[in-house]
Amino acid sequence: MENQEDLIKKQQDEIIELKKLIEQYEKQQQVTLSNMSISRVPVNEGTFTIKGLEEAVIHIDEKNRIKYCNSQLLNMIGCSEKEEVKGKRIIDPDFPGFSKEFLLAIIGSAQTSGNVFVTERSTPEIVEFMCPEERDRHKTEGPLLRYVVTPLKSGIQIVIQDISKVRWLETTFGRYVSPKVIQQMLLMDEKELMNTERRTLTILFADLRGFTKMCQEIGPEEIVETVNSYLSNMVNVIEANDGTIDKFIGDEIMAFWGAPVHDEFHSLKAFITAVEMQKTHQEIIKSRIKNNKKMPEMGIGIATGEVIVGNIGTPKRLDFTVLGHHVNLGARLCGKAEGGEILTTKETHKCAMDVYKKFDQKHVAKMKFIAKGKLELKNVKQAIEVFSVLYK
């Protein structure tokens, strides 16, 4: 009886803490992959699960006895047959895997409110049931699991998902790529994602013409507002077209296509993005003129070629970035581009045309490539054959 009282006390304490967590989640304003991917589905199919992740499912009756569990749940707790757990109470000493106190707490929270209860928790108690490779990976804190607890007419349903990789991807790559790209990265091996390798990519640079001069004519607050407006709009266009944001250098944007997720259309998507960026920027200029605000025109340079891509830096500071001649080439082309202009190389043009027929052409804006001859570029040994991209 004392043991049961201790369990109830722990349950009550954890309910209070979990309710605080939920209040924090509800107030959270930052968009992350997990809350972008939460989808509400019919009640009898579960709720608030993250798309693309396996689900461990357990049904518990009014007396906390297990009525049903799926194979994914069995794998989590190291059981081979459903009969090993079916009919047991979750507080039984021989029920393996999860903290009894924690399960009682989240069940109690759902029963008390009558609503779906969602929380996330590092779960070290299931590490011992994992395969050796996973066990070594999670031995410090255990996997981060999301628990979705749904009250039913005859008990409770708990859906459990391992979101460790989701959170790792958000932390490691969230500032470079969109939630859409991170969804694709969930299917990739972590070692592949962390490798530094040679790969053919397309790199885009964009910056404002005459920005330095404009900064001498306006106040610091207006400079910040102008740059933030410009960057936020351009980033939206880049992310919508699967680009990876490498860095901002003042008013300059560096982005690339083809990593961390392989994409055979990397050069074509860079052109599509560049045209959309210029069109969007022209609309921004018109809008700001109406409000008596300045916004310089933008030049863009695009280059395709073999580069080194991966996490580069020191153990204390790593950045996912690209290095190589074609990165420098893209930057030099951007420097040569006039306001409203897109400059590229013969190689990038050919790479885009090679895949054009395989791409959904209704998403390709009308554009025309005009040869500008060979240009001498700073720190580039040979003159480069350059094309200007015309668009409507």
N, C-alpha and C positions, 0 to 999 in steps of 0.2 A: 504494500500500500504506500510506503514511503517512497519507493521507487517511482510509482505512478504520480505521486504529488510533485516529485522533483521534475518529472517530465512535463507536467502541466505548467509549473513555474517557468521552466526554460522556454516552453512554447509561448507563454504570454510575453516574456521578455523579447523573444525573437520576432513576434508579431509586431511589437512596437517599433523595432528597428527596421523591419521590412516595410512597414507603412511609411516610415520616413524616407526610405529609398524611393518608393513609388511617387511620393510628393516631389522628390527631386527630379525624377524622370519626366513628370508631367510639366514641370517648369522649364525643362531643358529646351533651349532654342536652337542650339547648333544642330545642323542637319548631318547625320552620319549614315553609313550604309545600313545599320540595323533599323533605324526608325524610318528610313526611306523604303525599306523592304518589308516592314510589317504590313500584313494584309489581313483584313477582316473577312472571314469566310463563314458559311453557315455554321450555326452552333454545333450541330451534330458531327462536324468535320474538324473541330478544334478552331482556336483563334490565336492571333498574334504570333504566329510562327514566322521564322525567317526563310524566305524562299531559297531553294537550292540546297538546304541542309537536311541531313537525315533526321528522322524523328523517332525517339524512343517513347512509347506510349504505355501508360498503365492506368487501369480502371480500378477504383477502390470503392467498396460498398459502405453503407452507413456505419458499419462496425470496424472500418479500416482494414477489411480483408481484401486481398487481391482477387478480383474477378477475372481480369484479363491483362496480358502484357504481350507486346510484340517481340520479334526476334532481335531488334535493335536494343531494346531494354535488356534482354537476356545477355547480349554481348557486353553491355556496359557493366553488368554486375557479375560476369563470369559464370553464367549458368548455361547449360546446353539444352535443357528441356523446360517447357512452361510448367510442367507438373512439379518442378522443384520449388516454385514460388506460389503457384496458384492455391488460393485458400488460406495462405498465411496472412497474419496481421503485420502491418508495416512496423509495429513496435516489437515484434517477436525477436528475440536475440539472434535466431538463426536466419533472419531475413538479411541477405548480404547487401553490401554496397553503400547505400546512402545513410546519412545521419538521420536517426529516428526523430530526434528533436526537431531538426529542420523540416522534415516531411510533415510532422504534426503541426508545425507552425504555419506552413504555407497552406495546408488543408484548412486549418482553423480560420485563416484570413479569408479564404474564398467562401467558406461556409458562413462566416460572420457577415460579410458584405453582400453575399448572394451574387457577386459579380466575378468576372474573370480576373484572376490575380496573376501578374507577370513580374518575375524578378530574375536577377542574374547573380550567380554565386560561384566562387572558386570552390571546387569540391574535391579536396585531397583524399577523402575516404574511399574513392573508387580507383585510386592510382594502382593499388595492389592487384586489381583485376585486369589491368591493361596488358597489351603485348609488350615485350621488353623495350622496343624502340619508343613506343608512346610513354611507357612508364618512366624512362630516363628523361624524356622531354618535359614531363609534367611533375617530376618528383618534388619540386620546391613548393608549389602552391596547389597543384592539381589543376585539371582542366576547368575553364570557365564555362559553366552551363547556364542556359536560359531555361527557366521553368514556367510553363503556362498552365495554370490550374483553373479548371472550369467546373463549376457546380453542375451536377446532373440531377435528374429526378430521383435517381436511386444511387447517389454516391458522388464520386469525384473523378474527373479525368485529369491526368497530369501528362503533358507533352514536354519532353526534355530534348534540347538540342545543344551540341557542343559548339559554342561560338568562339572558341579560342582563336581559330584562324581568322575569323571575321575581325576580331579586335586587333590582332597582330597586323593584318593588312591595313586597317584604318590607321594604326599608329605609324606603320612603316611607309605606306604609300598614299595615305589619305590626302596629303597636301599636293600630290602630283597629279592624281587621276580622279575621274568622276566615279560616283557610286556604281554606275553602269559598268565601267571597266573593272572595278574591284569585284563585281559579281562574276566576271569572266575569270579573274585571277583565282577565285575560290577553287576552280577546277585544276589549277596548276600545282605542281610540287613546290614546296617551300625552297628546296635547294636550287631549283631552276630559277625561281624568282630572285634569289640572292646572288647568283653567279655573276661575275664580271666577264663579258665575252665580246668577241667581234661580231657585229651584225650590221647589215645594210638597213639604214633608217633614212627618214626624211626629216630635216631640221628646218624650223621656221623662226626667223627673227622679225620683230616688228617694233618700231619706235616712232615717236612723234617728230615731225620736222619743225625746227625752230623753237623747240621747247625751252632750251637754255635762254634764248633771247626773251621769250615770253615771261620767264621766271623773274627777269629784271623789271618787268612792268606791272606785276601783280603781287599781292601780299602772300605771306607764307600759308595762311589758312586757305586761300583760294588755290594755291599750288597743290596743296594736299587734296582738296576737294576735286580738282581737275584730274589729277593722277588716279585717285581712287575710282572716279567715275569711268575713266578710260580703261583701267585695268579690269574692273569688275565686268564690264560689258564684253571685253575681248576674251576674258577667261570663259565666260558663258558660251561663247561661240566655239572656242577651242574644245571645251569639254563635251559639247553637244556633238562634235565630230570625232570623238574618241582620241583626242590628242592628250599628250602628257605634258603638263606644265613643268618645265625645268626650273626656271628662276625668273625673278624680276631684277633688273639693274636700273634703278631710277625709273624712267618711263619706257625702258626697253623690256620686251617680253621674249623669252626663249621657250620654244615648245618643240616636241618631236612626235613622230608617229612610227609605230612598229615595235615598241617596247613600252612597258614590260610584257604586253601581250603581242604575240606575232600577228602581223596584219599585212597580207599581200597587197592591199590597196593603200599602203602608207603614203606614197607620193601623190596619188589622186586625191586622197582625203586632205592632204595639206593644201592643195590647190583650191578645193572646195571651201576649205576653212578660210583661206586668204581672201577669196572673193567675198564670202559672207562677212568677214571682218571689215573689209573696205566699205561694203554697202551699209553695214550697221554703223560704222564710224561716220559716214557721210550724214546719216540721219541724226546722229548725236550732235554733229557740228551745226546742222540746221536748227535743231531744238535749242541749243545753247545760244546761238545768235539771237533767237527770238527773246531770250531772257537776258540779253546783254552780257553773256559770258563767253570767254574765249576757249577755243579748243583747236590746236594745230592739226594739220592733216598728218596722215600716217604713211610711212614707207614700209614695205615688206620684202624680205629676201628669203628664198627657199633653195636648199641644196640637198641632194641625195647622194649617199655613198657609204662606204664601210667605216664604222666608228667603233670605239670601245664604249660599251654601255653597262651600267651596273652601279652598285653602291661603292662610292669612291670617297676617300677621306681618311680620317683617323678613327681609332676605336671610340673616342669621345664625341666625334662629329662626323657622321656619314651622310652623304647626299646621293640620291639616285639621279645620275646625270650621264652625259655623253661627252666623249673627248675624241678629237681627231681633226684632220685637215678639213673635212666637209662641214664641221661645226664652224670653223674659222671662215670658210667660204660663204656660208649662209649669212654670217654676221657682216662680212664685207659687202655682199650684195644688198643687204638691208641698208648699209651706209650709203650706197650709190643710188638707191631708189628715191625718186622724187615723191612729193606728197600725192597720195592716191595711187601710187604705182606698186606693182608686184614684179620683182625680178627673179629669174630662175636660170638654171643651167640646161644645156642640151641633154645631159644625162637624166635630170629630173623629169624633163618633158617626155623623153622616151620611156622612162619607167612608168609614168602615168598612162601613156597611150597603150602600153603593152597589156594593161589590165582593164582598160576602159570598157571593152566589150563585155567583160564579165561582171561589171558593176551595174547596180540599179540606176540606169541613166536618168530616170525622172528626178533623181536627187542631185544631179550635176547641173550647176548653173551654166549658162552659155558663156563660153570664154574662147578667146582667140590668142594664139601665140605669135608674136612678131619678133623676128630675129633682129638683134641690135648689133650684131658683129661681135668681135672679141674685145674684151675690156681688160685693162691692166688693173689689178687689185692689190692693195697694200699687203705685203707679207705672203703673197701668192706668187710662186716662181714663174708660172707660165700664164699668158693671157687666156682668159676663159671666154668661151662662146656663150653669150647671154641672150635670153629671151625675155621680152616684156609681155605680161599677161593682160590682155584687154578683156573687159567684162562690161555687161550692161546692167 
